[in-house]
């Protein structure tokens, strides 16, 4: 599909006949490249779901109706909870079973069974963490009987579908997989659903990547320089979620809005001396499937709620748009789960966004309350250096035995592999999964407290998600919550992943609760704040417990009349407990605050249209900050000067057709590269970027006697540094008025003197940007546009990324030329070190109207279907790219009016 000049790629509407002709042409091409079989139209259509008539589903007690609208979004009506969730399992399997099957193999460390030896290393790492084992413990020992019953019903529904479908009748991907092996799906289990929460928690795990990156930076930067690259949160400029409040020192109860009376815990950088060569671990993490997106500063979301005092409806309006990786199909699945009559035997009337493979609704509303989520970003992981030998590990001056287990990894088309997982008191040893990691820390300057180095250190992982918990209970409790008390009780069980939960109800109340299992760390030597790997042999660095729920911040009907969560700091500096040192820096959250304030000042009101418009706000904070400096530089080269003039009078918005946005973002990328990127250690620079640099152990000013080496970057482009997010806004803000700061200076090279100050480097970046865009977009700046540079591709997460080229063409879609940008409210994020393509998107958008739920709106990134060439495979994407939302029918009358197809599932 060719790229257009601006906005989403246009698609002509095709009838059913036209679509089948297109399928046939593609399949003829596939047959022509020698896959050994011809997929006819019947093969492609075999997995499309039946959406009318009736089907038998064993185990139902009464008929269940499934009504789908014009976008294929299902609303399920049943008479018992068990029937409701059994039908949910059946319907999700109809649309998304391939996605579900891949997810459960990933969470269980069994991808090699589907895809062969290429996945053995990934499976080894996932088995070492033991997600599926923990999920089994949760199911066996933690979850309520009702939750288990729902999980069993959901699994039965999935298995009822599997009983009558196999191969291409399940999904086109299975026909492709048959070219490689004889894989057949096994039955779904309740633990398969619970384990998906571990994948969520992994991708939302907090600052583990920052912990690794800071350690890797020690080979090139001093501790003071590293601190400059991780500046403090700008509390005075970007408001935290909860303004004010304190924890009672006697009861440990959080009191919103009260004056704080305690000092913050912990001292930054106390563990800075404990460095390690973690490049191998970083590479291993890059290979672990990140179904939600590349972990790092970009991962996040927007949510906000405005009380009825400030809305045109007189009741709250609630918005949410989680920022995740663009993928095909979208991570979300829209659905309604309705009891025909709510009663003790049928408790649910809920609608919203679900995860395929997991019962219930994750984000949405019921008849009384609505809720949204953003990543809280709590630091719930720590890496520990462990002093080990063949028999055990050192702890508190004593040798302790490992806890070990054997894991057998079955490999499609090959021999099984057996691994031994070793664990210490801190957690599993993740360094065992990479041969290079055997020497991690061998040369690390860890100070006098370190034991004899001997064979070096291993690296273990402490992570809250490896503790069995009750998060699955919390999903159902949220779904049936009737008020603020019910909501907070549910939040208390939402242990992992830790999310910012916002709330609104039909009575007019709004609120916020920070939930999660958040560790309390030992004091270490002078303060242990989780920003660097810690010495596992020292008891002072152990976790001592977890924050009680009553101590976690919340707000209920704050005086300002609205609440914004967008991954900024949760509280101010005086909150007495350490949640994390690595917040998002508040660029998006403050912009949303400002947009709301601008609307409600002087008695103005916020409408549903306003909430939708806020979600598409694409203003660039860094452009607003940096552009005045760029336009004042005297550029002599007319070729570059022509581009510089694009910035004069620009309003800092990033529309897809904006040439100024394209040029500014190229200047920003090149500024970061010159000032910081080229100075990074190779482990943080993007893969394939090769530079001639001085060896990492050389210090002091360069001179003519220095020897240089050729070093190539090793990090995946979407996680490389500097990524250009709002942390880098703060880094640059801190030196912008210091034109002679050392970061502005670059080294002299033969035939090319380095930059000596800020203006020289910015002029250099403007010239580099001009030539870069000339090569990418053409010589004529009138033809430049941000959308042509900033494109979104939707890729199938398995065969669409690693399959043969023609298979990728079958399952992938795009590109779309989009506006927005990194750290904008319309967060179509991109990594400045890796390129301009979109790595983050608002994966869905919703606006809930608590005055009339049928006037709520929603949109998904792709569509209801996971089947390539189904009419609903990506029928929402064009609207999503334009910022449009679909009507969200909720009441039975509204659902019937919007309904196009009805399927009856019978006992």
DOVEXSE-680274 format. One record per residue (C-alpha): x, y, z. Coordinates in steps of 0.001 Angstrom, whole numbers, padded with zeros to 6 digits, always signed. Layout:
BEGIN
XYZ...
***
This chain:
BEGIN
+000000+000000+000000+001722+003232-001056+002299+006127+001299+000247+009239+000752+001440+012799+001192-000487+013533+004382-002882+011843+006737-003851+008196+006654-003328+006205+003494-006623+006354+001603-008472+003152+000800-011179+002794-001792-014287+001114-000551-014606-002313-002067-017578-004567-002159-017396-008207-001182-016595-009261-004748-013771-006751-005060-012230-007878-001790-012252-011526-002889-010590-010609-006174-007821-008871-004232-007378-011924-002022-007151-014208-005026-004479-012060-006698-002349-012046-003554-002694-015799-003098-001736-016456-006701+001437-014476-006057+002116-016557-002962+001634-019743-004911+004017-018463-007537+006988-018172-005178+007048-021854-004375+005528-022351-000945+004298-025676-002231+000563-025084-001909-002095-022780-003280-004287-021022-000782-007659-020496-002368-010267-017987-001301-011953-020736+000697-008790-021187+002769-008638-017503+003577-012327-017318+004447-012401-020582+006408-011604-018863+009706-013990-015919+009357-016468-016080+012262-020099-017071+011895-022057-014041+013092-025688-014955+012285-027961-017921+012857-027274-020283+015735-024517-022540+017034-024356-025207+019711-021988-024528+022598-021887-027383+025118-022175-026388+028752-024443-023366+028364-027506-023408+030597-029561-020997+028469-029270-019443+024999-026841-016538+024672-027216-013805+022049-024198-012152+020400-025106-008939+018574-022425-007318+016392-022535-003793+015012-021302-002529+011644-017708-002761+012894-018081-006361+014056-017925-005370+017751-019814-007991+019791-022242-007408+022655-023096-010586+024574-026375-011169+026451-026729-014048+028912-028673-015150+031990-025832-016383+034217-022251-015332+034874-020973-018718+033709-022868-018489+030414-021612-014931+029912-017934-015800+030261-018270-019081+028364-019688-017079+025470-016913-014489+025812-014317-017251+025429-016097-018641+022372-016490-015263+020653-012921-014122+021317-011658-017433+019927-013769-016816+016819-011988-013528+016130-008582-013777+017773-007471-017339+018533-004086-017081+016796-003265-014057+018925-004420-015927+022051-002403-019017+021190+000807-017079+020611+000336-015158+023854-000043-018269+025969+003028-019854+024404+004982-016708+025062+003930-016433+028704+004733-020122+029226+008114-019956+027473+006943-022355+024756+007343-020361+021555+009823-022942+020250+006963-025441+020020+005347-023194+017412+008292-021521+015674+011299-023782+016129+014850-023304+017354+014956-019555+016712+012910-019076+019889+014918-021318+022245+016876-018440+023776+013708-016410+024369+011955-019429+025875+014934-020061+028148+014736-016543+029543+010959-016732+030020+011218-020145+031716+013864-018709+034003+011440-016024+035154+008687-018640+035424+005610-016595+034549+003410-019627+033978+004554-021236+037240+003600-018103+039161+000243-017927+037361-000416-021537+038378+000309-020647+042015-002056-017682+041778-004796-019898+040444-004175-022617+043039-003748-020472+046149-004802-016843+045698-007846-016392+043496-011402-016415+044795-013758-019313+044006-015880-016987+041858-012877-015896+039779-011848-019516+039257-015381-020340+038152-015317-017517+035596-011901-018598+034303-013127-022172+033936-016220-021035+032048-014132-018841+029745-011750-021740+029024-014685-024035+028273-015962-021525+025734-012587-021332+023997-012344-025130+023932-015854-025465+022530-014654-023415+019580-011435-025413+019237-013360-028666+019185-014942-027768+015841-012069-025807+014244-008509-026634+013287-005840-025551+010837-006918-022814+008448-010390-022877+010019-008778-021362+013134-006738-018720+011332-004733-018229+008160-001529-018238+010229-002039-021940+010989-002080-022681+007256+001247-020834+007015+002612-022692+010047+001853-026010+008384+004614-025202+005880+007080-025555+008757+005718-028111+011239+002696-030120+012326+001789-027925+015263-001736-028382+016662-003207-026175+019399-003960-027793+022732-006900-027008+025004-007119-023644+026714-006699-023565+030496-007553-020988+033175-003849-020531+033896-003314-019498+030262-005577-016518+030986-003961-015630+034321-000455-015766+032835-001305-012939+030430-001208-010577+033409+002498-011445+033745+003147-010274+030189+001341-007021+031016+003454-006634+034135+006688-007321+032245+006060-004611+029697+004956-002179+032438+007664-003129+034914+009050+000348+035606+012687+001369+035525+014586-001869+034866+015850-000609+031508+016947+002680+033068+018763+000704+035769+020681-001177+033076+021304+001927+030977+022758+003901+033857+025139+001037+034578+026191+000790+030935+026831+004539+030811+029577+004222+033424+032003+003070+030722+031823+006514+029072+030435+008990+031601+031186+010100+035134+028539+009781+037873+027955+013538+037650+027365+013322+033893+024958+010414+034325+023027+012430+036880+022767+015236+034318+021218+012760+031864+018636+011710+034478+017531+015064+035903+015125+015450+038804+011404+015631+038103+010296+019270+037496+007701+019455+040278+007353+023227+040115+006464+023184+036415+004667+019864+035844+002020+019025+038426+001904+015556+040002-001332+013576+039889-002139+014111+043566-001483+017658+044706-000648+017782+048401-001532+015065+050849+000436+013256+053514+000799+009951+055311-000098+009930+058977+003050+008843+060792+001097+006798+063346-001583+005083+061243+000331+005061+057915-002910+006238+056315-002658+008536+053279-004666+011736+053688-005321+013572+050397-005007+017329+050374-003310+017529+053781-000020+019288+054350+002881+016878+054082+004820+016292+057284+007503+013817+056328+010730+013921+054396+011136+011794+051271+012759+008412+051718+016050+007354+050216+018995+009177+048735+019534+009126+044996+022529+007336+043633+023499+005470+046797+024168+002333+044805+025976+004155+042034+029228+002447+042901+027797-000929+041968+028335-000914+038241+028285-003902+035923+028808-004795+032327+025167-005488+031553+025270-005280+027787+024485-008980+027346+021458-008764+029612+020281-005742+027658+020568-007683+024397+018638-010588+025912+015865-008251+027055+015655-006828+023526+014771-010319+022282+011992-010958+024821+008638-010306+023117+007286-006955+024269+003651-007312+023301+002759-003903+024708+005761-002105+023217+009465-001476+023735+010063-000843+027427+011384+002548+028389+010440+006171+028851+007914+006137+026018+005587+003529+027454+002619+005174+029045-000879+006462+028517-003184+009425+028964-006247+009456+031160-008187+012266+032735-011579+012869+034259-013490+016147+034579-016267+016563+037148-019786+017627+036213-019166+021083+037651-016977+021762+034610-018754+019798+031849-021582+020650+029490-023412+017469+030546-023442+018214+034277-021873+014815+034968-018268+013596+034680-016496+012937+031397-013647+010391+031451-011019+009869+028728-008328+007223+028301-005847+006298+025569-003104+003787+026480+000120+004159+024485+001382+000824+023227+003206-000584+020229+001353-000480+016896+000572-004053+015934-001802-006175+013907-004285-006865+015353-004538-004255+018080-003863-005496+021580-007410-004485+022525-010709-006163+021727-013946-004159+022160-016820-006013+023738-019922-005730+025901-020829-008313+028560-024456-007991+029628-026695-009916+031970-030216-009709+030622-031264-009146+034216-028662-008390+036870-029079-010649+039884-026979-012724+042303-026581-015358+039581-025751-012814+036874-023789-009806+038106-022401-008028+035066-023486-005261+032718-020131-003947+031518-018662-002740+028255-015210-001720+027146-011812-002922+026059-010778-006504+026771-007698-008614+026182-008211-011642+023961-007486-014672+026090-008685-013127+029353-012282-012888+030629-013813-009634+031786-013298-006020+030721-009979-004323+031456-010913-000674+030786-014452+000640+030336-017656+001190+032286-020652-000573+033756-024071+000874+034605-022698+002826+037589-018987+003585+037233-016258+004048+034644-012511+003628+035014-009326+004153+033056-005684+003213+033472-002227+004595+032836+001115+003133+033817+002092+004309+037287+005727+003421+036566+006475+002220+040089+009931+000706+040507+009003-002918+041134+012206-004567+039876+015762-004670+041118+018821-006315+039607+021195-007849+042138+024830-008745+041636+025367-012185+043144+028699-013694+044182+028363-017330+043121+030260-020570+042756+029199-023966+041470+027326-024818+044664+025611-021630+045685+025762-017912+046377+027085-015668+049105+024649-013930+051438+025386-012310+054796+028876-013854+054903+027502-017370+054435+027358-019627+051419+023732-020495+050558+022546-023260+048190+020706-022360+044996+017087-023328+044574+017125-025168+041240+014688-026703+038814+014943-028348+035393+012986-027075+032403+012554-028951+029105+012008-026839+026019+010360-028678+023152+011452-027490+019714+009395-027817+016535+011453-029712+013970+014345-030275+016374+015522-031913+019567+014283-030758+022957+016612-028646+025115+016975-028873+028873+017984-025936+031044+018629-025583+034766+017112-022557+036462+018981-021315+039516+017531-018890+042039+018886-016993+045019+016954-015374+047840+016520-012364+045577+015096-014231+042611+016049-016178+039470+019543-015759+038022+018787-014194+034660+022460-014054+033646+022478-017853+033235+020569-017412+030010+023450-015840+028096+026977-017206+027947+028485-013743+027810+026785-012927+031095+028860-015472+032984+031446-012722+033395+029067-009901+034282+030706-007635+036820+034073-009334+036561+035817-006010+036225+033186-003840+037887+034579-001372+040455+032161-002298+043247+034214-000982+046143+035593-002483+049299+032286-004076+050290+032517-006571+047436+033629-010144+048120+036560-011648+046255+035742-011513+042550+036832-015032+041667+034650-016027+038742+032799-012710+038705+029159-012069+039457+025852-013442+038357+022775-011221+038004+019461-012064+039672+016086-010367+039273+013746-009371+042078+010303-008488+040702+006914-008170+042330+005189-010075+039516+007024-013227+040580+004913-013213+043751+001473-014857+043392-001264-012229+043661-004929-011387+043132-004930-009101+040092-007370-011381+038274-009825-010963+041146-009454-007190+040739-010582-007303+037092-013954-008816+038005-014312-006557+041058-013834-003495+038845-016367-004860+036356-019118-005088+038985-018163-002067+041149-021096+000176+042027-019356+003026+043854-016085+004503+045094-015844+002024+047973-016138-000951+045603-013620+000640+043256-010996+001141+045976-011485-002417+047212-010839-003691+043686-007782-001459+043403-006412-003048+046561-006238-006379+044725-004737-004901+041542-001222-005743+042691+000618-006246+039391+001076-004323+037147+000854-001122+039163-001464+001265+037320-002896+004728+037881-006629+004080+038213-009053+006945+037548-012730+006814+038399-016077+008457+037680-019635+007482+038526-023124+008340+037365-023788+010160+040657-021170+012731+039746-018111+011637+041743-014565+011452+040401-011460+009901+041933-007983+008458+041608-006236+005543+043312-002631+004384+043068-002669+000594+043527+000001-002043+043317+002484-004127+045220+005352-001672+045679+008501-002768+047508+010031-001207+050579+013789-001368+050144+016486-001763+052759+018616+001281+053519+021776+000013+051847+024827+002182+052425+023427+005685+052678+020161+004915+050868+019069+002327+048275+016741+003744+045646+016756+001075+042930+018491+003185+040307+021525+000882+039984+022123-002850+040470+022598-003712+044134+024969-006098+045974+022979-009277+046555+025348-010516+049261+024548-007595+051568+021365-007919+053721+021068-004129+053889+019915-004147+050249+017117-006703+050587+013473-005765+050209+011885-005538+053659+008222-005639+052668+005592-003817+050603+003711-000558+051023+000288-001073+052591-002639-000120+050397-003790+002483+052922-000526+004397+052443-000860+004699+048679-002001+008065+047263-005582+008741+046220-007960+011619+045557-011740+011841+045705-013617+014830+044316-010641+017235+044495-011513+020921+044663-009989+021696+041269-012664+019480+039678-010503+017271+037473-007729+014664+037659-005011+014044+035060-002764+010975+034903-000232+010680+032112+002739+008901+033730+003914+011978+035599+004936+011897+039276+002085+010643+041444+002870+012865+044440+005137+015752+045352+008635+015350+046839+007337+015157+050397+005579+011820+050037+007510+009693+052559+007831+006489+050520+009831+005718+047411+007598+004846+044460+010288+005374+041823+013094+007728+040837+012190+007372+037163+008864+009065+036508+007831+010262+033104+008675+013956+033165+005167+015343+032851+005170+016917+029391+001902+015271+028320+000228+015544+031698+000926+019255+032025-000316+019908+028505-003597+018173+029381-003802+020180+032596-003297+023368+030594-005913+022387+027994-008515+021722+030688-007647+024910+032547-007908+026991+029385-011389+025589+028820-012822+025971+032330-011388+029347+033227-014016+032063+033586-016714+029416+034001-016236+027599+030704-017405+024013+030264-015760+020936+028754-017786+018963+026206-017408+015462+024834-016071+017041+021627-013465+018903+023702-012315+015683+025344-011927+014115+021903-010034+017157+020612-007662+017063+023580-006736+013485+022655-005563+014701+019247-003529+017642+020544-000122+017365+018878+001690+020433+020182+005428+019894+020751+006841+021180+024037+010451+020782+022951+009720+022732+019755+008240+025558+021823+011406+025558+023946+014098+025108+021288+012752+026884+018192+013466+030460+019420+017140+029506+019729+017187+027894+016272+015636+030858+014472+018178+033316+015959+021220+031478+014609+022858+033177+011642+022943+030506+008933+025168+031462+005996+024359+028526+003728+021228+029479+001742+020370+025799+001256+020119+025346+005034+018665+028819+005546+015681+027904+003348+014867+025071+005730+015444+027231+008815+012789+029651+007540+010175+026891+007891+010406+027405+011647+009613+031124+011533+006005+031654+012564+005399+027920+013123+002826+027237+015872+004619+024050+017100+001802+021715+016051+002730+018445+014373+000120+017898+011686+000890+015184+009131+001148+017746+006307+003489+020094+008214+006896+020715+006635+007967+022701+009703+007241+019745+011999+009279+017473+009734+012254+019822+009768+012124+020595+013478+011987+016926+014455+014947+016221+012180+016852+019072+013853+015923+017697+017285+017105+014223+016311+020422+015537+015017+020908+017814+018027+020556+014840+020347+022864+012749+018211+025643+015351+018210+025366+016439+021842+024717+013051+023427+024204+010120+021079+027657+009985+019543+029117+010069+023046+027101+007085+024305+028669+003656+024836+028075+001274+021957+025632-000744+024071+023149+002153+023975+023631+003358+020412+021383+001953+017674+022385-001260+015972+024390-000550+012821+025473+002982+013748+029266+002790+013560+031571+005529+014850+035301+006059+015161+035831+006836+018840+038452+006727+021525+038435+003497+023570+036056+003587+026505+038833+003510+029101+040536+006681+027827+039818+009828+029797+040804+013462+029576+040985+015777+026543+041803+014240+023191+045205+014966+021624+047166+013974+018535+048519+010858+020253+045099+009327+020856+044261+006106+019090+040735+005583+017824+038710+002416+017373+035694+001583+015230+032633+000816+017389+029176-000116+016139+025947+000311+018094+024306-002742+019614+020851-001613+020787+017582-002138+018920+016510+001107+017279+013287+001449+019263+015111+001254+022634+018369+003068+021783+019465+006324+023417+018933+009222+023324+015319+008362+022566+014141+011992+022468+011396+011633+025085+010572+014196+027716+013526+013176+029885+015680+014618+027118+013524+017752+027112+014653+018281+030701+018287+017461+029916+018395+020060+027131+016376+022585+029157+019026+022339+031856+021872+023373+029545+020103+025566+027002+021061+028821+028679+024640+027627+029215+026076+027999+025682+029521+026756+026707+028340+023657+028558+030526+020615+027849+027619+018679+026318+027477+021199+023449+031074+020410+022482+032126+017723+020046+035596+016383+019388+037885+017699+016682+038421+015225+013878+040952+015254+011044+039705+017775+008504+036671+018735+010584+036868+020815+013741+034401+019978+016460+031614+022198+017747+032785+024559+020510+029453+025828+021884+025673+025607+021712+025089+027709+018621+027753+025898+016624+026211+022545+017498+022669+023722+016711+023855+025130+013362+025549+021798+012692+022295+019949+013542+020256+022209+011248+022605+021521+008370+022591+017762+009019+018796+017816+009213+018536+019672+005904+020633+017080+004118+018959+014151+005871+015493+015277+004792+016723+016001+001296+017716+012344+001023+014443+011122+002573+011842+013573+001262+013469+015316-001668+015336+018532-002385+012229+020741-002614+011131+021683+000902+007651+022479-000403+007157+018708-000754+008201+017921+002804+005639+016741+005334+005874+015269+008809+003517+012434+007864+005760+011192+005040+008617+010982+007521+006574+009783+010492+004781+006641+009374+002889+003932+011224+003104+000305+010147+000835-002394+011560+002651-005708+011788+001482-009173+012732+003592-009906+015806+004836-013291+014584+004670-014090+010868+004478-010392+010097+007870-009685+011635+009942-012824+011194+008115-014725+008471+009024-014869+004756+008536-011601+002909+005383-012632+001083+003796-013848+004316+004550-010504+005900+002706-008874+003038-000332-011034+003719-000633-010123+007386+000802-006594+007695-000841-003315+006760+000373+000238+006194+001951+002658+006177-000224+005459+007476+001224+008975+007493+000381+010384+010902+000804+013534+012934+001503+013778+016639+004824+012880+018154+006943+011830+021079+005652+013170+024436+002739+014937+022723-000776+014214+023952-001345+012558+020555+001521+010258+021428+002586+008728+018143+006017+008195+019635+009262+007679+017774+012798+007017+018952+015135+009835+017961+018166+007533+018042+016529+004936+015807+014539+006929+013243+011190+008571+012624+008831+005603+012238+006139+005293+014872+006992+003013+017808+004147+004080+020144+000531+004925+019480-002663+005621+021379-003688+001975+021026-007323+002877+021601-009217+005993+022578-012378+006364+024615-014480+009154+026074-017133+008042+028570-020159+010277+029160-021486+009508+032653-024633+011568+031998-025693+009310+029117-023542+006222+028595-024968+005719+025104-023342+009013+024109-019887+007689+024964-017378+007176+022163-014550+004739+021409-012128+003612+018720-009660+000757+018347-006375+000925+016472-007272-001864+014045-010535-003796+014234-012398-006607+015935-010987-009341+013739-007583-010978+013820-008161-012640+010442-006313-011162+007465-008748-009967+004773-011761-010077+007073-013819-006899+006665-013032-005951+010278-009283-006640+010192-008440-002925+010211-011677-001133+009446-011209+001327+012341-007664+002390+011474-008437+005168+008998-010857+006750+011474-008320+006317+014282-005654+008101+012209-007998+011052+011649-008842+011284+015356-012421+010127+014863-014341+008083+017434-017195+005621+016916-020518+005784+018772-020431+003402+021751-023804+001743+022223-024366+000405+025739-028036+000100+026628-029955-002824+025171-032051-000505+023022-028964+001262+021648-027223-002058+020968-030258-003372+019083-030446-000169+017037-026751-000395+016102-026808-004161+015584-026175-005673+012149-025762-009383+012930-027044-011562+015750-025767-015048+016560-027477-017283+019104-025318-019692+021065-027478-022554+022329-026889-025303+024927
***
